[in-house]
Amino acid sequence: MPGISESLDAVKAAGLAMEETALLDFIGGVVAAPKRLQVSDWMSLLAPELGPELRDALGKLKVAVADDFNPGFTSGPAPRERVDRLRQKLDELELDGFIVPRTDEFQGEFVPVRAERLKWLTGFSGSAGAAIVLKETAAIFVDGRYTLQVCDQVNTRTFNPQHIMDNPPWKWVGENLCAGSRLGFDPWLLSDMVRTHYQKAVEGVGARLVPVDINPIDAIWVNQPVAPMAPVVSHDISYAGKNADEKRKDIAKALGEANEDAALITAPESVAWLLNIRGGDVPYTPLALSYAILLSSGNLRWFIDPRKLSPGLADTLDDGVSVEAIEEIGDALSELGAQSRTVRLNRSLTPAYMVSKLKQSGGVVVHGEDPCALPRACKNTVEVAGMRSAHLRDGAALTRFLCWLDHEGPGGELTELDAARHLQSCREAGDLIQDLSFRTISGAGSNGAIVHYTVTHETNRKLLPGELYLVDSGGQYLDGTTDVTRTVYIGSSNGGSPSAEQKDRFTRVLQGHIAVASAQFPAGTTGSQIDSMARRPLWDVGLDYDHGTGHGVGSYLGVHEGPHRISKVGGAIAFRPGMIVSNEPGFYKAGAYGIRIENLVVVTEADQVNDLDKTWYGFETLTLAPIDRRLVDVNLMTSSEIAWFDRYHARVRDTLSPIIDEKTRQWLSSATEPLTP
């Protein structure tokens, strides 16, 4: 395979007239973009029509650049010298410390590889956390999901692990800084709300919080990847259900009625929903990293790298939408401020830099919800229909996998990675699949007790007979997003049956799941009110689980979507028709097993004959896949719970049987037999 220099020459010879530095930066972005199941046509971004010779040359150039791609991540703790170099850089900047959050400029759950600064500095690969490096000490902050992982991946002699809930980083800062200290931060990487927490803490000890123009980690990170380069494409109206112009005008009207001049939209998922576009800049979620400013007039300024726009996309945008370089967002905010405009923004999603820019230039900042969040959450009829279709295909794929697992698992040779790969192959065979919706959680035995377990070659376990196997997975389809968890008993070739404890815990989780799925509730009911329904059967015997019961899910967008959820804390948004939320109670016995049963449900209107003066809602279950009946203790269940279970299985069997192969159909018939004759 030719190297970079030879590949550049071949591209030139094939007719692409582009400056080498610009081309290498572009290809570097292509390499830095996450891999997806559906490969995008990134070459079309360079020219509308490409001949076979140029396509071949560009493909070889990408391979050459990829061969040279080494961001420097480690499988264990990162080299100590990186912290030493950071401290040297801080000395040059006259700083006494620096905050390293696991975020990017968009405050999202998934970040591009370029933004994995915490991972590069420490070795920690979790999805949430932060580190603070001071002159003489350093700490890393993670939540309960990662207390074991952080000790494996991080040098704890360099970084002192802290539980982020028990000892938030701003509290730790207040205890470890002294008067006159200068704590640096990147104002693009802290939200305005988080910045405020740090500000109060440092001021309380007479220290200063100092924004930096250039992130010092970027200055010392050799071979830091460039920003991702993935095509931005139109999301067809046949999937979106509502055109972008109509959405934009509806949101703009609401701004005007609230006497707000504009809304700053910093969540890429909101921009994607509002403009009916999708991208591929971050793992597992079809986002184009961009911002928007929506004026109450209905005009919208979209800030994005224009090189990402697929050929012809700009021409399809409505007249009221202008495309501007993402680097211009700061000047645009200054313009709004200079005009004394009133701008709504969400403090928890907006970088501190943007809020400061608005306020310093004279703007009036109104703190409120992202105006797209609630309309995005309430799926229209086309989106709900698409979700049903996506779950039909996804259910068929998962059922094929469960049939395969039931036949192959008793051999005792399957590993967690084997199972995850086979499940992915089942999904890949379906229509409209674009990607997974998150990295599959494939946990056997004690690994299943780790709520957000990530299987690696180092942790990979075999699925052993007599153990429980927990698989949490999902797909991104053009017409919907799925997320489903099943807990399966791995039998033996000689039969075998689950223990009484396994069945008891599984059945209590199932009872909580059924309680949520069957719930009917008046308009105005929130997720925090629903949450206790799922926990009651476990509470009855002094057990619980340490995570929320349900999260919102997007329509070919984020698998975790607000503002609604089912949770003890934070589930304050009332449910409305069209909202899609997961129903996933669980139980986890550390060092032994984990149990979780997860379906997605959609809020629908319910008939309530006893109260005709109020509107009542309920949940329609979207997910279609059998639940392991071998783990059910029928003696614990009520007749209505048994009836729900049998009705659900009958629906799964009747709906999926026409679209699965004969072997799977026979297995499904057995797997969905009624609990009682």
LUMLO-618892 format. One record per residue (C-alpha): x, y, z. Coordinates in steps of 0.02 Angstrom, whole numbers. Each point is the difference from the previous one (the first is absolute). Example, Ala and Ser with C-alpha at 12.3 -4.5 7.8 and 13.67 -1.06 7.14 Angstrom:
<sefis>
[sefi [615 -225 390]],
[sefi [69 172 -33]],
</sefis>
This chain:
<sefis>
[sefi [0 0 0]],
[sefi [75 169 -48]],
[sefi [44 128 134]],
[sefi [-74 172 23]],
[sefi [117 87 -122]],
[sefi [-30 -124 -139]],
[sefi [-188 2 33]],
[sefi [-3 190 -12]],
[sefi [87 -9 -168]],
[sefi [-128 -128 -61]],
[sefi [-144 112 54]],
[sefi [74 147 -96]],
[sefi [29 -108 -152]],
[sefi [-182 -55 8]],
[sefi [-55 181 -19]],
[sefi [-40 69 174]],
[sefi [71 175 10]],
[sefi [12 31 188]],
[sefi [140 69 107]],
[sefi [90 -142 90]],
[sefi [-16 70 176]],
[sefi [-187 27 -22]],
[sefi [-23 -174 -73]],
[sefi [97 -84 140]],
[sefi [-101 97 129]],
[sefi [-161 -58 -85]],
[sefi [56 -182 -8]],
[sefi [60 10 180]],
[sefi [-178 51 47]],
[sefi [-70 -148 -98]],
[sefi [115 -118 94]],
[sefi [-46 82 167]],
[sefi [-186 -21 -31]],
[sefi [-72 -154 86]],
[sefi [-27 -160 -98]],
[sefi [-182 -41 -34]],
[sefi [-85 -157 -65]],
[sefi [-60 99 -151]],
[sefi [152 77 -85]],
[sefi [-30 179 -57]],
[sefi [54 68 -168]],
[sefi [126 126 66]],
[sefi [84 12 -170]],
[sefi [-152 90 -71]],
[sefi [43 147 114]],
[sefi [156 32 -105]],
[sefi [-86 0 -168]],
[sefi [-178 -36 -59]],
[sefi [58 -128 -126]],
[sefi [153 -109 21]],
[sefi [71 -120 -126]],
[sefi [61 -173 51]],
[sefi [184 52 -10]],
[sefi [-23 145 121]],
[sefi [-107 -105 119]],
[sefi [136 -131 3]],
[sefi [134 130 34]],
[sefi [-100 81 140]],
[sefi [-35 -168 79]],
[sefi [185 -41 4]],
[sefi [39 172 73]],
[sefi [-124 -31 140]],
[sefi [81 -167 37]],
[sefi [172 81 4]],
[sefi [-59 137 118]],
[sefi [-89 -129 109]],
[sefi [159 -104 12]],
[sefi [85 156 70]],
[sefi [-145 37 120]],
[sefi [58 -22 179]],
[sefi [-83 115 127]],
[sefi [100 -79 140]],
[sefi [-135 -85 102]],
[sefi [53 -141 115]],
[sefi [-88 -157 61]],
[sefi [55 40 178]],
[sefi [62 155 91]],
[sefi [68 138 -111]],
[sefi [185 42 15]],
[sefi [41 108 152]],
[sefi [103 117 -108]],
[sefi [-161 71 -75]],
[sefi [-48 72 168]],
[sefi [177 66 22]],
[sefi [-10 87 -169]],
[sefi [-170 72 43]],
[sefi [70 73 161]],
[sefi [144 77 -97]],
[sefi [-125 79 -118]],
[sefi [-101 65 146]],
[sefi [156 81 71]],
[sefi [24 91 -166]],
[sefi [-180 62 11]],
[sefi [22 49 182]],
[sefi [-138 -118 53]],
[sefi [-4 -104 159]],
[sefi [-117 -132 -70]],
[sefi [-113 -51 -143]],
[sefi [-170 -83 -19]],
[sefi [-12 -145 -124]],
[sefi [-183 -50 -27]],
[sefi [-57 -145 -107]],
[sefi [-99 114 -116]],
[sefi [15 87 -166]],
[sefi [-63 170 -59]],
[sefi [-176 -72 -17]],
[sefi [-20 -77 174]],
[sefi [-61 -165 -73]],
[sefi [4 -179 62]],
[sefi [106 -60 -146]],
[sefi [153 100 -52]],
[sefi [117 -9 -150]],
[sefi [172 -75 25]],
[sefi [79 174 -7]],
[sefi [-92 46 160]],
[sefi [55 -152 101]],
[sefi [121 107 100]],
[sefi [-39 -86 165]],
[sefi [34 -170 -76]],
[sefi [165 58 -76]],
[sefi [60 79 163]],
[sefi [-54 -137 121]],
[sefi [-44 -159 -95]],
[sefi [-180 4 65]],
[sefi [-122 -46 -140]],
[sefi [-167 21 88]],
[sefi [-139 108 -72]],
[sefi [-5 124 145]],
[sefi [126 74 118]],
[sefi [127 138 27]],
[sefi [177 25 62]],
[sefi [82 146 86]],
[sefi [189 21 -4]],
[sefi [81 115 128]],
[sefi [185 32 27]],
[sefi [24 -132 134]],
[sefi [-154 -111 -13]],
[sefi [-132 -60 -122]],
[sefi [-169 -86 11]],
[sefi [-119 -89 -117]],
[sefi [-188 3 30]],
[sefi [-118 -139 -58]],
[sefi [-172 -62 47]],
[sefi [-49 -168 72]],
[sefi [3 -86 -169]],
[sefi [188 21 -14]],
[sefi [71 -21 175]],
[sefi [81 -166 -47]],
[sefi [47 49 -177]],
[sefi [90 158 51]],
[sefi [118 -98 113]],
[sefi [44 -117 -143]],
[sefi [27 135 -131]],
[sefi [79 144 98]],
[sefi [161 16 98]],
[sefi [-75 30 172]],
[sefi [168 60 66]],
[sefi [-16 146 -121]],
[sefi [-189 26 3]],
[sefi [-96 -24 161]],
[sefi [-170 -77 -47]],
[sefi [-152 91 69]],
[sefi [-186 -40 -8]],
[sefi [-73 145 -96]],
[sefi [-163 -2 99]],
[sefi [78 -13 173]],
[sefi [138 124 -36]],
[sefi [-37 108 -154]],
[sefi [155 71 -86]],
[sefi [-43 180 47]],
[sefi [-11 -50 183]],
[sefi [170 -85 -13]],
[sefi [71 156 -82]],
[sefi [-60 106 146]],
[sefi [90 -116 120]],
[sefi [164 -7 -98]],
[sefi [28 177 -65]],
[sefi [60 146 104]],
[sefi [-22 188 -11]],
[sefi [76 73 -157]],
[sefi [1 -164 -97]],
[sefi [-47 5 -184]],
[sefi [-102 -149 -64]],
[sefi [-8 -11 -189]],
[sefi [-144 -67 -104]],
[sefi [-50 -10 -183]],
[sefi [-159 105 -13]],
[sefi [-60 -105 -146]],
[sefi [3 -160 103]],
[sefi [-93 56 157]],
[sefi [-183 41 -10]],
[sefi [-52 165 75]],
[sefi [-83 -92 144]],
[sefi [155 -103 40]],
[sefi [110 154 -16]],
[sefi [-108 83 134]],
[sefi [29 -145 120]],
[sefi [188 18 -19]],
[sefi [-10 190 10]],
[sefi [-86 -4 169]],
[sefi [123 -129 67]],
[sefi [159 93 -49]],
[sefi [-65 169 54]],
[sefi [-42 -76 169]],
[sefi [186 -28 33]],
[sefi [62 159 -84]],
[sefi [60 -86 -159]],
[sefi [-40 43 -182]],
[sefi [-78 -99 -142]],
[sefi [94 45 -159]],
[sefi [-61 -38 -178]],
[sefi [133 -48 -127]],
[sefi [2 42 -184]],
[sefi [89 -162 -50]],
[sefi [-27 -161 96]],
[sefi [172 -48 70]],
[sefi [-34 -184 -33]],
[sefi [-23 40 -184]],
[sefi [170 85 6]],
[sefi [89 -156 66]],
[sefi [-103 -140 -81]],
[sefi [112 -63 -139]],
[sefi [-102 -71 -145]],
[sefi [-165 66 69]],
[sefi [-132 -45 -131]],
[sefi [-85 139 -96]],
[sefi [-187 33 7]],
[sefi [-105 -141 -78]],
[sefi [-53 15 -182]],
[sefi [-160 -96 -38]],
[sefi [-132 42 -130]],
[sefi [-156 94 55]],
[sefi [-153 -64 -91]],
[sefi [-185 40 -6]],
[sefi [-116 -101 111]],
[sefi [-144 -38 -116]],
[sefi [-174 63 41]],
[sefi [-63 -179 -13]],
[sefi [96 -32 162]],
[sefi [-7 174 80]],
[sefi [-187 23 -25]],
[sefi [9 190 5]],
[sefi [97 118 -112]],
[sefi [138 107 71]],
[sefi [-79 165 -50]],
[sefi [-157 -41 100]],
[sefi [102 -50 152]],
[sefi [104 158 -9]],
[sefi [-152 113 -11]],
[sefi [-86 -87 145]],
[sefi [151 22 114]],
[sefi [26 180 -58]],
[sefi [-182 41 38]],
[sefi [22 -66 178]],
[sefi [154 110 21]],
[sefi [-97 152 -57]],
[sefi [-143 -37 120]],
[sefi [127 -8 141]],
[sefi [74 169 -52]],
[sefi [165 -83 -41]],
[sefi [98 61 -152]],
[sefi [97 -160 -31]],
[sefi [46 -172 65]],
[sefi [178 -64 3]],
[sefi [-10 -186 -42]],
[sefi [159 -89 50]],
[sefi [-60 -181 4]],
[sefi [41 -82 -168]],
[sefi [-148 -117 19]],
[sefi [-116 151 6]],
[sefi [81 74 -155]],
[sefi [-18 -168 -88]],
[sefi [-184 -12 47]],
[sefi [-38 180 -44]],
[sefi [82 -5 -173]],
[sefi [-42 -182 -41]],
[sefi [182 -45 -26]],
[sefi [112 -138 67]],
[sefi [189 -20 9]],
[sefi [134 -116 65]],
[sefi [121 99 109]],
[sefi [-17 -99 162]],
[sefi [-17 -185 40]],
[sefi [-171 -83 -6]],
[sefi [-102 158 -25]],
[sefi [-29 80 -174]],
[sefi [50 176 50]],
[sefi [83 139 -97]],
[sefi [96 105 126]],
[sefi [-72 173 -24]],
[sefi [-91 145 83]],
[sefi [-148 105 -51]],
[sefi [-73 169 42]],
[sefi [-187 7 -31]],
[sefi [-77 174 -7]],
[sefi [-179 36 48]],
[sefi [-24 56 -181]],
[sefi [23 -182 -52]],
[sefi [170 25 -80]],
[sefi [136 -120 54]],
[sefi [189 11 -6]],
[sefi [81 -172 -7]],
[sefi [183 -8 54]],
[sefi [90 -152 -68]],
[sefi [153 -50 -98]],
[sefi [-72 24 -176]],
[sefi [117 -133 -71]],
[sefi [-113 -131 81]],
[sefi [-157 44 -97]],
[sefi [-45 -134 -127]],
[sefi [-16 60 -181]],
[sefi [-164 92 -23]],
[sefi [-45 6 185]],
[sefi [22 189 14]],
[sefi [-120 24 -147]],
[sefi [-136 -97 92]],
[sefi [4 113 152]],
[sefi [-139 126 17]],
[sefi [30 182 -45]],
[sefi [1 48 182]],
[sefi [153 -108 39]],
[sefi [177 64 -26]],
[sefi [154 -111 13]],
[sefi [150 79 86]],
[sefi [171 -64 53]],
[sefi [-3 -71 176]],
[sefi [144 115 48]],
[sefi [-115 149 -24]],
[sefi [-115 -43 146]],
[sefi [94 114 120]],
[sefi [-18 152 -114]],
[sefi [-183 -41 -26]],
[sefi [-30 -1 188]],
[sefi [90 167 15]],
[sefi [-115 71 -133]],
[sefi [-153 -56 98]],
[sefi [72 76 157]],
[sefi [42 165 -85]],
[sefi [-183 9 -55]],
[sefi [-55 -29 182]],
[sefi [-96 -155 -57]],
[sefi [-85 -114 125]],
[sefi [67 -176 -28]],
[sefi [-64 -161 76]],
[sefi [124 -139 38]],
[sefi [16 -154 108]],
[sefi [138 28 129]],
[sefi [35 -185 21]],
[sefi [28 -23 -188]],
[sefi [83 165 -48]],
[sefi [189 25 12]],
[sefi [52 133 123]],
[sefi [90 89 -143]],
[sefi [-164 35 -89]],
[sefi [-89 67 152]],
[sefi [146 115 40]],
[sefi [6 60 -180]],
[sefi [-184 47 3]],
[sefi [4 86 168]],
[sefi [162 95 -31]],
[sefi [-66 70 -163]],
[sefi [-163 62 77]],
[sefi [-120 -144 -32]],
[sefi [-141 -47 118]],
[sefi [13 -185 44]],
[sefi [-158 -96 44]],
[sefi [31 -168 81]],
[sefi [-125 -130 -59]],
[sefi [-22 -168 -84]],
[sefi [62 -32 -175]],
[sefi [-157 50 -99]],
[sefi [20 -154 -110]],
[sefi [13 -126 143]],
[sefi [-184 -26 39]],
[sefi [-63 4 -181]],
[sefi [139 -122 -47]],
[sefi [-50 -116 142]],
[sefi [-184 -5 -52]],
[sefi [14 -106 -157]],
[sefi [-125 32 -139]],
[sefi [-105 -140 -75]],
[sefi [126 -34 -139]],
[sefi [143 -14 124]],
[sefi [-100 -116 114]],
[sefi [-46 -109 -149]],
[sefi [184 -4 -48]],
[sefi [49 -52 175]],
[sefi [-126 -143 -8]],
[sefi [75 -57 -166]],
[sefi [178 14 64]],
[sefi [-45 -102 154]],
[sefi [-81 -133 -107]],
[sefi [162 -28 -98]],
[sefi [107 20 156]],
[sefi [-108 -126 93]],
[sefi [23 -126 -139]],
[sefi [189 25 8]],
[sefi [5 -18 189]],
[sefi [-111 -154 -4]],
[sefi [114 -83 -128]],
[sefi [144 38 118]],
[sefi [-90 -71 153]],
[sefi [-40 -159 -96]],
[sefi [183 -17 -49]],
[sefi [54 35 178]],
[sefi [-116 -132 71]],
[sefi [76 -129 -117]],
[sefi [183 51 15]],
[sefi [9 62 180]],
[sefi [-10 -169 89]],
[sefi [165 -50 -80]],
[sefi [92 117 117]],
[sefi [117 65 -135]],
[sefi [-86 162 -50]],
[sefi [77 160 66]],
[sefi [-76 170 31]],
[sefi [86 67 -156]],
[sefi [-62 -147 -104]],
[sefi [-179 36 54]],
[sefi [14 188 -32]],
[sefi [71 -29 -174]],
[sefi [-135 -124 -47]],
[sefi [-137 117 59]],
[sefi [74 139 -104]],
[sefi [3 -114 -153]],
[sefi [-185 -39 28]],
[sefi [-40 186 -1]],
[sefi [111 36 -150]],
[sefi [-104 -121 -104]],
[sefi [-155 109 20]],
[sefi [-66 144 -104]],
[sefi [32 185 36]],
[sefi [134 -38 130]],
[sefi [129 138 14]],
[sefi [95 -39 160]],
[sefi [-15 -65 176]],
[sefi [-80 123 121]],
[sefi [136 -30 130]],
[sefi [137 -124 34]],
[sefi [-81 -166 46]],
[sefi [5 -44 185]],
[sefi [38 -186 -1]],
[sefi [23 -60 179]],
[sefi [13 -180 57]],
[sefi [-13 -50 183]],
[sefi [81 129 114]],
[sefi [33 119 -146]],
[sefi [-188 18 -19]],
[sefi [-3 82 171]],
[sefi [101 148 -68]],
[sefi [-140 114 -60]],
[sefi [93 80 -146]],
[sefi [123 -140 -31]],
[sefi [110 11 -154]],
[sefi [74 -164 -58]],
[sefi [183 6 -53]],
[sefi [124 -135 -48]],
[sefi [67 12 178]],
[sefi [-170 -21 86]],
[sefi [-79 -120 -126]],
[sefi [-85 -145 92]],
[sefi [-79 -160 -61]],
[sefi [-188 -24 16]],
[sefi [-1 -146 121]],
[sefi [-147 -119 28]],
[sefi [-99 43 156]],
[sefi [42 185 -10]],
[sefi [-102 150 -54]],
[sefi [48 100 -154]],
[sefi [-55 181 -18]],
[sefi [-1 79 -173]],
[sefi [-49 183 -24]],
[sefi [5 58 -180]],
[sefi [-83 103 -134]],
[sefi [2 58 -180]],
[sefi [-10 162 -96]],
[sefi [-120 -17 -146]],
[sefi [-54 135 -121]],
[sefi [-175 -13 72]],
[sefi [41 -20 185]],
[sefi [117 -36 144]],
[sefi [-10 -157 107]],
[sefi [65 -48 173]],
[sefi [-41 -167 79]],
[sefi [68 -106 142]],
[sefi [-28 -184 30]],
[sefi [67 -109 141]],
[sefi [20 -181 -52]],
[sefi [33 -159 97]],
[sefi [140 -101 -79]],
[sefi [-54 -180 11]],
[sefi [108 -154 -15]],
[sefi [-1 -141 -124]],
[sefi [-78 -106 138]],
[sefi [-137 126 36]],
[sefi [17 87 167]],
[sefi [-107 138 73]],
[sefi [26 169 82]],
[sefi [22 12 187]],
[sefi [-144 54 111]],
[sefi [90 165 35]],
[sefi [26 36 -184]],
[sefi [-184 -31 -36]],
[sefi [-58 103 148]],
[sefi [104 152 -50]],
[sefi [-43 -16 -183]],
[sefi [-186 -14 37]],
[sefi [2 154 111]],
[sefi [85 99 -138]],
[sefi [-129 -67 -122]],
[sefi [-142 52 116]],
[sefi [69 177 6]],
[sefi [15 1 -190]],
[sefi [-180 -58 -18]],
[sefi [-60 132 124]],
[sefi [74 139 -107]],
[sefi [-57 -77 -164]],
[sefi [-179 -16 67]],
[sefi [-10 170 83]],
[sefi [-140 121 -40]],
[sefi [18 176 68]],
[sefi [-80 172 -14]],
[sefi [76 140 -104]],
[sefi [133 89 101]],
[sefi [78 -159 69]],
[sefi [190 4 4]],
[sefi [135 -132 -12]],
[sefi [44 17 184]],
[sefi [-179 -51 43]],
[sefi [11 -154 -112]],
[sefi [171 -53 64]],
[sefi [-56 -77 163]],
[sefi [-118 -118 -93]],
[sefi [151 -88 -73]],
[sefi [91 -14 167]],
[sefi [-143 -58 110]],
[sefi [23 -189 -22]],
[sefi [185 17 44]],
[sefi [-35 120 143]],
[sefi [-119 -128 73]],
[sefi [152 -108 42]],
[sefi [124 139 37]],
[sefi [83 9 -172]],
[sefi [24 139 -128]],
[sefi [104 52 -150]],
[sefi [112 152 -17]],
[sefi [-52 73 -167]],
[sefi [-151 81 -80]],
[sefi [-145 -104 -61]],
[sefi [-16 82 -170]],
[sefi [78 127 -118]],
[sefi [-69 86 -153]],
[sefi [48 -65 -173]],
[sefi [12 96 -164]],
[sefi [-64 -38 -174]],
[sefi [160 -49 -93]],
[sefi [89 113 124]],
[sefi [68 -23 176]],
[sefi [-36 -160 94]],
[sefi [-1 111 155]],
[sefi [-112 151 -25]],
[sefi [-83 124 116]],
[sefi [-86 87 73]],
[sefi [-111 -141 66]],
[sefi [53 -154 95]],
[sefi [-56 -122 135]],
[sefi [110 28 151]],
[sefi [-2 32 186]],
[sefi [90 165 -28]],
[sefi [-20 115 -149]],
[sefi [-154 -81 -77]],
[sefi [-100 160 15]],
[sefi [-64 15 -180]],
[sefi [-181 -52 -24]],
[sefi [-30 -135 -129]],
[sefi [-84 47 -163]],
[sefi [-60 -104 -148]],
[sefi [139 -51 -118]],
[sefi [137 -1 131]],
[sefi [105 -157 -7]],
[sefi [84 -62 158]],
[sefi [86 -158 56]],
[sefi [-73 -115 132]],
[sefi [150 -83 81]],
[sefi [-2 -49 183]],
[sefi [141 -113 57]],
[sefi [91 -85 141]],
[sefi [187 -26 20]],
[sefi [91 -115 120]],
[sefi [182 53 1]],
[sefi [118 -140 -47]],
[sefi [-142 -115 -51]],
[sefi [-125 57 -131]],
[sefi [-103 143 -71]],
[sefi [-181 4 -54]],
[sefi [-84 131 -108]],
[sefi [-156 -9 -109]],
[sefi [-17 145 -120]],
[sefi [-130 44 -130]],
[sefi [-36 167 -80]],
[sefi [-176 69 20]],
[sefi [-94 146 -78]],
[sefi [-124 110 93]],
[sefi [-176 -15 -71]],
[sefi [-172 59 53]],
[sefi [-94 -125 107]],
[sefi [-185 -29 27]],
[sefi [-46 32 181]],
[sefi [-188 -18 19]],
[sefi [1 48 184]],
[sefi [63 177 -30]],
[sefi [-69 78 -158]],
[sefi [54 175 52]],
[sefi [186 -37 -10]],
[sefi [116 -61 -137]],
[sefi [85 -164 43]],
[sefi [157 -76 -75]],
[sefi [81 -169 -6]],
[sefi [149 -87 -79]],
[sefi [3 -103 -160]],
[sefi [147 -121 -2]],
[sefi [102 15 -161]],
[sefi [135 -132 30]],
[sefi [-36 -174 -66]],
[sefi [109 -138 70]],
[sefi [-32 -148 117]],
[sefi [39 12 186]],
[sefi [82 -155 73]],
[sefi [-147 -94 77]],
[sefi [119 -125 82]],
[sefi [46 136 124]],
[sefi [-179 38 52]],
[sefi [-67 -59 168]],
[sefi [-185 -13 -40]],
[sefi [-42 -19 185]],
[sefi [56 179 33]],
[sefi [-108 74 -137]],
[sefi [-180 57 4]],
[sefi [-126 -60 -129]],
[sefi [2 171 -85]],
[sefi [191 -3 -12]],
[sefi [-6 -175 -76]],
[sefi [-133 59 -123]],
[sefi [108 148 -52]],
[sefi [151 -112 -26]],
[sefi [-96 -126 -104]],
[sefi [-83 137 -105]],
[sefi [168 81 -34]],
[sefi [77 -165 -53]],
[sefi [-149 -40 -111]],
[sefi [22 169 -84]],
[sefi [187 -29 -22]],
[sefi [-32 -173 -75]],
[sefi [-141 53 -116]],
[sefi [91 157 -61]],
[sefi [173 -72 -27]],
[sefi [-40 -175 -64]],
[sefi [-38 55 -179]],
[sefi [170 86 -20]],
[sefi [121 -123 80]],
[sefi [74 -164 -63]],
[sefi [-77 -168 41]],
[sefi [130 -51 131]],
[sefi [-24 163 94]],
[sefi [-189 -13 -20]],
[sefi [-3 -170 84]],
[sefi [111 61 141]],
[sefi [-107 156 24]],
[sefi [-158 -106 11]],
[sefi [76 -95 145]],
[sefi [76 155 82]],
[sefi [-168 88 3]],
[sefi [-110 -138 66]],
[sefi [-123 59 134]],
[sefi [64 -1 178]],
[sefi [-151 -101 53]],
[sefi [-99 -125 -102]],
</sefis>
